[in-house]
Amino acid sequence: MDIHKEIDTRGLNCPLPILKAKKALADMDSGELLKVLATDSGSLRDFQAFAKQTGNELVEQQTVGEEFIHVLRRR
């Protein structure tokens, strides 16, 4: 997977991971991939809802230990 941008939101709680992802996606081209690292367990459902609301594709979600990894494709 060719990640174009990665942001680290570890230690931040809702809604900050979503807000930072939204800002990062705004600076990206259509089709590019954004990887978000988070520690907020609520981010799993938050990013699912965010993708549905914005039309960006949630390509992948992983839980690695106490971290959550989200990969979004810019619409």
Contact map, one row per residue, 1 for C-alpha under 8 A:
111000000000000000000000000000000000000000000000000000000000000000000000000
111100000000000000000000000000001000000000000000000000000000000000000000000
111111000000000000000000000000011110000000000000000000000000000000000000000
011111000000000000000000000000011100000000000000000000000000000000000000000
001111100000000000000001000000001110000000000000000000000000000000000000000
001111110000000000000000000000000111100000000000000000000000000000000000000
000011111000000000011001000000000111100000000000000000000000000000000000000
000001111100000000000000000000000001110000000000000000000000000000000000000
000000111111000110010000000000000001111000000000000000000000000000000000000
000000011111000000000000000000000000111100000000000000000000000000100000000
000000001111100000000000000000000000011100000000000000000000000000000000000
000000001111110110000000000000000000011100000000000000000000000000000000000
000000000011111110000000000000000000001100000000000000000000000000000000000
000000000001111111000000000000000000000101100000000000000000000000000000000
000000000000111111100000000000000000000000000000000000000000000000000000000
000000001001111111110000000000000000000000000000000000000000000000000000000
000000001001111111111000000000000001010000100000000000000000000000000000000
000000000000011111111100000000000000000000100110010000000000000000000000000
000000000000001111111110000000000000000000000000000000000000000000000000000
000000101000000111111111000000000000000000000000000000000000000000000000000
000000100000000011111111100000000101000000000000000000000000000000000000000
000000000000000001111111110000000000000000000000000000000000000000000000000
000000000000000000111111111000000000000000000000000000000000000000000000000
000010100000000000011111111100000100000000000000000000000000000000000000000
000000000000000000001111111110000100000000000000000000000000000000000000010
000000000000000000000111111100000000000000000000000000000000000000000000000
000000000000000000000011111110000000000000000000000000000000000000000000000
000000000000000000000001111111010000000000000000000000000000000000000000010
000000000000000000000000101111110000000000000000000000000000000000000000010
000000000000000000000000000111110000000000000000000000000000000000000000111
000000000000000000000000000011111000000000000000000000000000000000000000111
001100000000000000000000000111111100000000000000000000000000000000000000110
011110000000000000000000000000111110000000000000000000000000000000000011110
001111100000000000001001100000011111000000000000000000000000000000000011110
001011100000000000000000000000001111100000000000000000000000000000001111000
000001111000000010001000000000000111110000000000000000000000000000001110000
000001111100000000000000000000000011111000000000000000000000000000111100000
000000011111000010000000000000000001111100100000000000000000000000111000000
000000001111100000000000000000000000111110100000000000000000000001110000000
000000000111110000000000000000000000011111100000000000000000000000110000000
000000000000000000000000000000000000001111110000000000000000000000010000000
000000000000010000000000000000000000000111111100000000000000000000000000000
000000000000010011000000000000000000011111111110000000000000000000010000000
000000000000000000000000000000000000000011111111000000000000100000010100000
000000000000000000000000000000000000000001111111100000000000000000000000000
000000000000000001000000000000000000000001111111110000000000000000000000000
000000000000000001000000000000000000000000111111111000000100000000000100000
000000000000000000000000000000000000000000011111111100000100000000000000000
000000000000000000000000000000000000000000001111111110000000000000000000000
000000000000000001000000000000000000000000000111111111010000000000000000000
000000000000000000000000000000000000000000000011111111111100000000000001000
000000000000000000000000000000000000000000000001111111111000000000000000000
000000000000000000000000000000000000000000000000111111100000000000000000000
000000000000000000000000000000000000000000000000011111110000000000000000000
000000000000000000000000000000000000000000000000001111111000000000000000001
000000000000000000000000000000000000000000000000011101111100000000000001111
000000000000000000000000000000000000000000000000001100111110000000000001111
000000000000000000000000000000000000000000000011001000011111100000000111100
000000000000000000000000000000000000000000000000000000001111100000000111100
000000000000000000000000000000000000000000000000000000000111110000001111000
000000000000000000000000000000000000000000010000000000000111111000011110000
000000000000000000000000000000000000000000000000000000000001111100011100000
000000000000000000000000000000000000000000000000000000000000111111111000000
000000000000000000000000000000000000000000000000000000000000011111111000000
000000000000000000000000000000000000000000000000000000000000001111100000000
000000000000000000000000000000000000001000000000000000000000001111110000000
000000000100000000000000000000000000111100000000000000000000001111111000000
000000000000000000000000000000000000111110110000000000000000111101111100000
000000000000000000000000000000000011110000000000000000000001111100111110000
000000000000000000000000000000000011100000010010000000000111110000011111000
000000000000000000000000000000001111000000000000000000000111100000001111100
000000000000000000000000000000001110000000000000001000011111000000000111110
000000000000000000000000000001111100000000000000000000011110000000000011111
000000000000000000000000100111111100000000000000000000011000000000000001111
000000000000000000000000000001100000000000000000000000111000000000000000111
